[in-house]
């Protein structure tokens, strides 16, 4: 799916989530179900998460200028990291509440839980479909929130069904632990990924050695060193390197070949510095 589709999906998901969060929160308070309240709390956090993702998307569109030569694309990574931390915080809150309810399970109105959770599940599955497949880390952070909601709705639906059939109230906090675990896992993954991107680590889909070996195979190239590979704020891969060549006068011929080689590796931007092969030690010292 294209970027414009996911942009419209974010807007639609925001308003749909905001409306149903109010409904689910009211239902959770009425039925006294932690599974439903946990899912409602997650949907409230989703409203904030989707709103933050939409705001970051608008900031990222601002053009680059003399003080921000890379532009504002990193705003989406920062928003994704904030959303990831919200997932971890929400997971901790659910666990805290669930532990307390294990000791004193309240009377839960299972029928109300089943109906509201079923509606919530349908809405969440629609939003999961809208946001699935996004490559943008900002949209993927929002997707994890919505996916966690869908799982929360499943947990609430199962809990309500068990309570209606058996009256076993403990199932409500027990399933909340499952939801909390999924949220914590998704939050940790996003925290790790966004931290690595902010530190300009090599992206998972790229490999420095593979790119270097591909450049070394170009006739006339003797060696490659000082290689750096990272993701630009706009999402493209970039590489910089020192290239040792046999004959400096051939550089203007070698440069387009090297750039074409890197593009086949998925690297859209390259900054390459030529060096004579015998210059390695002197150039490094300089």
N, C-alpha and C positions, 0 to 999 in steps of 0.2 A: 504494500500500500504506500501511496505517496505521502510526502510531508504534509501537504494541504489537508489530506484526509484526517491525519492524526491531529492536526491543529483544530479542525472542526470537532473532532471526537472529544478533545479535551474540554472545549466549551460546553458541548452537550452533556458530557459526563458530569461536569461541575454542577449544572442546574438540576439534573436528575438526582444526583446524590444529595444536594442540599434539601430538596423537597422530601425525599424518603428518609433522610436522617431524622427529621423532626417526627415523622410518623413512627419510625422504629424506636426512637427514644421514648415517646409517649407510651408505646406498647410495652416496652421493657419495664417502665415504671409501674404500669397498670398490672402486668402479670408477675412482677418481681422476679424476672428471669435474668440471671447474670449472663448467660450465653447471649440473650437478646440485647441486654445492656452493653455487653462487650462489643457486639457487632454494631450497635448504635454509636458507641463511643468511637469505634473505628471509622464509621461513616462520617461522623463529625470531623475527625482528623482528616478524612479524605477530602472534605470540603476545603479545609485549609491547604491540604497537599495539592489538590487540583488548582486552587486559586493561586498558590505560589508558583506552580508550574506555568500557568498562563501568564503571570506577571513576569517571570524570568524569560519566557519566550519573547515577550514584547521588548524587554530590556536588551536581549541578545540581538535584536534586529537593528539596534542603533549603529550607525556607521563608525568606522574607525577614524581616529583623528591623531594629531601630533602627540597627545598625551596618552592615548590608548591605541597604539599602532596595531595591536591584534584585535581590536574591537571589543565587544562586550559578550562574546560567546561563552566565556567561563561562567556567566551568571546562571546558565542552565545547569552547570555542574554543581555550583554552590547550592542552588535550589534543590537539586537531587539529593545532595548530602544532608540538607536540613530535613527533607522528607524521610530519608533513611533513619536519621536520629529520632524522628517522631515515631517511626515504626518500633524502634527499640524501646522507647519510653512507654508506648502504649502496651507493648508486650509485658513489661514489668508491672504496669498497673493491673492488667488482667490477672496475672499470677498472684499478686497481692490480694486482690479481691477473692479469687478462687480459693486460696488457702483458708481465708476466714470463713467462707461458706461451706467448706468441707466439714468444719467442726459444728456449725449450726446451719444446716440447709434450710432455707425458707420454703414456704409453700408457694409453688410456682403454678400458674394457670397454663397448663400445657396446651390447651386448645388455642388460646390467643397466640402463644409462641409459634405454633405450627403455621397458622394463617399468615402472620406477619413475616416469619422467616421464609415462607414459600414465595411471597411477593418479592421480598428482598433478594432472594436467590435469582429470580428471573431478571430483575433489574441489574444485578451485578454481572450476570452472565452476558447480558447485552453490552454492558460497558467493557467487560473483558474482551469481547469480540471486537469492539471498536478500537481498543488500544493495543491489541495483540500485534506483534511483529514490528513494533517501532524500534528503530536503531538509535534514536536520540535518547541519551541517558536521562534527560529530564522527563520525557514521556514514559520511559520504562520505570522510573521511580513512582510515577502516578499509577502505572499499571500494577505494580506490586501492592500498592494500597488497595486497589480495586479487587485484585485477586484474593488478598487477605479477607476482604469483605465477603467475597463469594464463599470462601471456606468457613467464615464465621456464620453465614446464613445456613450452610449445610449443618454445622454443629448445632445451631439453634433449632433447626428443623428436626434433627435426630433427637435432641434433648427433649423437645416438646412431645414428639411421638412416643418416646419411652415413658415420659411422665403420664401421658394420657392412658397408655396401655398397662403400665405397672405401678405407677405412683412413686417410682424410685427417684427422689429429688436429687440425689448425689450426682446423677449423670450430668446435670447442668454445669456445675463447676469443673467436673472431670473433663468434659469436652472443651471447656474454656482453656484448659492447659494446652490442648492440641492446637487451638487457634493461636495462642500466645507463642508456641514453639515455631510455627510457620512464620509468624510476623517477625520474630527475632532473627530467624535464618535469613529471610529476605532483607531485613534491615542491615544485618551484618554484611551481606554480599554487596549491597549498595554503598555502605560506608567504605568498605575496602576498595571498590572500583572507583568511586569518586576521589578518594584520597590518593590513589595511584595516579589518576589523571591530573589532579591538581599538582602533584609532584613531578609531572611530566615523565612518568615511567613509560616504558615501551608497551604499547597496547597489546592485548592478548592475541589479536589476529595478525600481528606483525612479528617479524623475527630479524634481529640485527645481523646474525650470521648469514642467513639466507640472502639478505639484500647485499651484504658485502661480497659474498661468493659470486653472486650474479654480476656484480660490477667487475670483479677480478677476471671474469671470463671474457670481457670485452678486449679484443686484440689491441695491444699497445699499453694496457694498464699493468703495472708491475705490482702494486700493492694498495691497500686501503687501510686507513687508520683514523683515529679521532672521530669515530662514527657516533652520531646521536640520532635517535629515532623517537618521535613523539607525535601526539595528536594536537592539531591546531584547534583553537576555540570553535571554528566553524565545523569541525568534525573530520577534516581531511588529515591524512598522514603526511608528516614532513620529515626530511632527513638532511643532515649536514655531515660532510666528511672531507678529509684530505685524501686526494687521489695522486698516487705516485705514477708517473708516466715515463716511458722510455725517451720520448722526444717532445719537448715542450711545444714545438711548432705545430704538432698535430692536435693540440688541445681543442681547437675550434671544430675539428672533425669528431673528436672523441666525446665532447660534451653532449651533443644531441643524442648520440648512441647511449650514453650513460643515463640520460634523463628518460629516454624511451624504455630502457631496461628497468628502471625504477618504477615507471608507471605500470609496467606489466606486473610488478610486485604489489601494486595497489598504493604506491607512494606518489601523491600528486604534486608535492612541492619539494624541490631539492636545491641545496646550496652546496656547491662542490668547489674545493680549492685545489688547483693543480700544483704538483711539486715534481721536481726532477728526482729520479730514483736515488741518486747519490746525496740528495739534500735531506734525507730523513732525519739524521741526528741534528744537523744544524737548524732545520726548521722546527724541530721539537723544542730545542733549547731556546729558540727565539720566542 
